[in-house]
Amino acid sequence: MAPTSRSASRSTPRTTVPIPRRPPEVRQDLVRRWYEDELGWAAVTGPDGVRLCTGLRFDVLEVPADAGFAMLRRLDPRSPVAVRGETMQLLVAAGAADELPGLLDWLEWGALPLDLVAVGEGGLMAAPTPPGWSGSQEAAVWVRPPEPGREAEPVLPALTTLAACPAGSAVGGGGGAPDLVRLVDTAATHCHRARLRRARSGPTAQPLAFS
């Protein structure tokens, strides 16, 4: 009997064909259309992905993520909040960015470095991955997403009277919009505390005269 070739008895290995992924430009278009169709927000696409246009429907206050998470419980739960890397982004009423320098001075925070930045008219914000969608680890994500079909403006922090808000809170009274003054004061307080914590924990930390 002739010997049987070993190679003939081996089964041919199966090749797994990966599921084709959508090209980046197709996904970007879907994300842009979601924001335009579901929320009515202006968005643009480019080499850096999808960006939301600020200064039209909303402005953005950017704070360090550690300060932002520390102040979340003091924020109105209806106001959209996103995070991207080490930065938290708080959506506020359009025009609020122009008020930030004056508010910080009025609240006596203007002389201190706070890492508190406002993005307003003509600016762009990286579009967070829409709620329920998968995204890359580097992508911005919603911590408190906006609700499709509901106008965001009524719940965005805006300038109101100080009497409308309880002390120590950025939540408006009577179901109205959160007060921008309270929000800025709360954000500045937590940004300052976060800077002090980082300074104390640094390898060359120096004694600080205030806390």
N, C-alpha and C positions, 0 to 999 in steps of 0.2 A: 504494500500500500504506500502510495506516495505521501510524503510528509505534508501536513497542512501548514500553509504559510501563516505565521502569527499575525502579520499585518492585515491579512484578509479577515481575521476574526475580530479585529478591533472595530468598535463602532465609531462612526464619524462624529466628532464632537459637534454639539449644537452651538450655533452662534446666536447670541442675544442681541437683537437690534434695538438700540436705545430709542425711546419715544422722542420724536423730534421736538425741540423746544422752540417756543415762539421767538422770533428775532427780537432784539431789544426795541427796535423802532415800533414793532407791532404792539408790544406790551405798553410802551410809553403812550401810544395813541389810545389804548384802552383806559389807562389811568387818567389821561387828560380828559377823555370823554366822560368818565365817571364823575369827575369834579364839575364839569360843565353841565352835564345833564341832571345829576342828582342834587347838586348843591347850588348850581348857578354861579360858580366861582370861575373867574378868568384864569386860564392856565396856559403855559407855553412849554414846548419841548425843545430840547437842545442837547449838546454833548454831555451836559451834566444831569440829564434826565428831565423829569417833569417838574416845573416850578409853578407855584401859585403866585399870582400878582397881588401884592399888598397895596394898601391905600385906596382900594375900590370898595370892597365889602368889609374889610377888616385890616387892622395893623397887627404887628407882632411884637411882643416883649420877649427878649431872649435872656435867660438866666442860666447860670451853671446848673447842671442836672441835680447835684446834691442839694443845692439851695431850693430848687424847684420841688423836689419830692418832699422836702421838709415842710414846705408851705402848702402842699396840696389840700390838706384838711381844712385850711382856712379859705380856700377858694370856692366859689359857687360851683357846684357839681354840674351845672348846665353849660358852663363855658368850656369850649374846646381847648384841649391841651395836647401838645405833641412833644416827642423827644427824639433827638437825633444825636447819637454819640454822647458827648458830654454836655450837650446843651438842651435845655427844655424851652419850648416855645409856647407862650401864652397868647391866645388870640384876644385882641381887644378891639374896641370900636375904631372905625376908620377916622383918622385925624388924631388919634391918641398919641402917636409917635411924636408929633410936633409939640405936644404938651409936656413930654417927659423932662426935658432940661429945666423948665420953669417949676414943675412940681417937685423935682429933687431939691432945687434951691429953696423952695418954700417950706419943704419938710425938713430942711437943714441936713440933707444928705449930699448936697452938691459938691462939697469939698473932699469927699471920700471916694476912693476907687471902689467900685461895686461890681464890675463885670455885668452890668445891666445895660442892655442894648435894645433900642427900638428900631423897628423896620417899618417904614411907612410908604408914602406915595412914591411910585417908581421903583420900589424894591421887589425882591423875589424871595420866596420861601420854598425850600425843597418840599415837594408834595409827599406827605406821608403815605405809606401803603394803605389803600382803602380798607376799611374794616372787613375782616373775614377773608382777605386776600393773603396769599403768601408772598413774601418778599425777601430780599437779601438781608444779611445781618447788618450791613452798613446803612440800610435804608431807614429813613425817618418813619416812626410809627406813632399812631394815636394812643395816648394814655386815656384821654376822654374824647372820643370822636364826636364830630358833629352829626346831627341826625338828618338823613336825607328826607327831603320834603318839608322840612321845618326851617323857617327863617332863622339864621344865626344872630342877626343884628340885635334883636330884643334882649339877648342874654349876654352880650359882649360888654365887658367893663367900659363905662363911659363916664364923662364928667357929670356928676350930680351934686346935690348938696351934701355936706358932711353929715347933716342931721339924719340923712336917710339910711345911714349904716351904723350898726352897733360898733363900739370901740373894739379894736383888735381883730376885726374881721373884714374881708374883702367882699362879703356877700351883701347885696343890697337889701333894703327893708321893703316890706309890703309886696314882695314878689317882683319888684322892678329889677332893672339891670344892676349888676354889681358896680360899685363906685370905683372910678379909676384912681382917685386919690388914695383910698384905702388899699387898693391893690398895689400901687406903686410903693406905698409905705411898707406894706407887708413884704413885697419883693426885695426892697432895699434892706430891710432888717435881716432877712434870711441870707441875702447875698453877703452882707457884712459878716454875719456869724460864720458862714461857710469859709470866707477868707481867713478869719481868725483861727478856725479849726485847722485849715491847711497850713497856716503859718506855724501853729504850735506843733504840728506833727511833722514838719519838714526837718531835714537833717541839720540845717543851720538856723533853726528857729531862735528868735530873739524874744526876750520878755516884752509883753505888750502892756501898754498903760491903761487900756480900756477894753471892755468886752460888751 
